[in-house]
Amino acid sequence: MRQINEAHVAVPGLAVVEVAAADDETAFAVQELLAARYAIAPADRTIREPGEPGVRLRFFLDLHQEPGS
């Protein structure tokens, strides 16, 4: 996965969330749960790392904005 840079977490309330899950459905379900409560920049695909089990999903979360804004 790409490196997390300072702009992603430049101020309090911004976060990078990385989910490790057994499958795509589980990873996207976690993203949906957080999207219902917080403003996120959703990911549209998971990543499989060769030699590692499961999938990873990274998205960005902003505690300052309302969901859907």
Secondary structure, 3 states (H helix, E strand, C coil): CCCCCHHHHCCCCEEEEEEEECCHHHHHHHHHHHHCCCEEECCCCCECCCCCCCEEEEEEEECCCCCCC
